[in-house]
Amino acid sequence: MKTKPSLVEHKVDTKLIIMATWIAMMCLYLYCDICSLFRPGQIDSMVKGKMGFLDVSQMSLFWAGVLMAIPALMILVSPFAAAKTSRIINLIVSPIYFLVNIGNLLGETWGYYYLFGLLELGMVAFIFIISLRWPRQAQCGMVSG
């Protein structure tokens, strides 16, 4: 009887895991924002110059852009920066976005928003944990974790 050969398991590099998680989080951000456009009155509010509780201005849009540019840049920083640098930056940025995501959920009443928000919280927590547990080089024949 012929058996199929086993599939080969490859270890995925820590940098790629973190990068993929930032990509997934950005997709969740985008899709949540698109879903928000379908909320009754949302587009009317936007036309009237409101962005949630904020008035739309050059400054509010600038800071909203900065808030979304950082995770987008983390997609590039995570795999291309040196391991030590990537780890430190991810350990700093991920808790900031944990707080941002909690802030986004405050006062929210729509279920889809909680779905995306909780997934986003999970993603940045995962990034933090993976960064915290970043594998280390074996030294003197011993492996450290």
BELUR-V172815 format. One record per backbone hydrogen bond with DSSP energy under -0.5 kcal/mol. NH is the residue of the N-H (numbers start at 0). CO is the residue of the C=O. Records with the same first field share a line. If there is no record, write none. Layout:
NH: CO  CO
This chain:
16: 12
17: 13
18: 14
19: 15
20: 16
21: 17
22: 18
23: 19
24: 20
25: 21
26: 22
27: 23
28: 24
29: 25
30: 26
31: 27
32: 28
33: 29
34: 30
35: 31
36: 32  33
37: 34
38: 35
41: 38
44: 40
45: 41
46: 42
47: 43
48: 45
49: 44
50: 53
53: 50
55: 48
60: 56
61: 57
62: 58
63: 59
64: 60
65: 61
66: 62
67: 63
68: 64
69: 65
70: 66
71: 67
72: 68
73: 69
74: 70  71
75: 71  72
76: 72
77: 73
78: 74
79: 75
80: 76
85: 81
86: 82
87: 83
88: 84
89: 85
90: 86
91: 87
92: 88
93: 89
95: 91
96: 92
97: 93
98: 94
99: 95
100: 96
101: 97
102: 98
103: 99
104: 100  101
105: 101
107: 104
113: 109
114: 110
115: 111
116: 112
117: 113
118: 114
119: 115
120: 116
121: 117
122: 118
123: 119
124: 120
125: 121
126: 122
127: 123
128: 124
129: 125
130: 126
131: 127
132: 128
133: 130
135: 143
138: 141
141: 138
143: 141
